[in-house]
Amino acid sequence: MRLVALCFLIDSAIGHRDTESDFRALAEMAGPLGYGQDQLQALIQEVGEAYRQDMGKALIAKLRRRLGQPRRQLNPPNALAFPPELRR
């Protein structure tokens, strides 16, 4: 769910046309988990802050742990490819 939230944030920051469908997908995932609007907004803010701190390394590492994949060096994407508000 955090990766979908990140997708929403990036698409929103660059004005991508999928922003609305990203949010709908995120809301559909959050609903069955009992997330209300406030909790969903808090998750989006948390994911945005985590991304700003390390370009998403921690989010990917957490996903790998949950999937049982071995830990390896994660190279951050080219910082120039992301909008300034999502960079550190």
Secondary structure as GFF3:
##gff-version 3
##sequence-region A 1 88
A	DSSP	alpha_helix	2	14	.	.	.	ID=ss1
A	DSSP	alpha_helix	19	30	.	.	.	ID=ss2
A	DSSP	three_ten_helix	31	33	.	.	.	ID=ss3
A	DSSP	alpha_helix	37	54	.	.	.	ID=ss4
A	DSSP	alpha_helix	57	67	.	.	.	ID=ss5
A	DSSP	three_ten_helix	79	81	.	.	.	ID=ss6
A	DSSP	three_ten_helix	84	86	.	.	.	ID=ss7
###
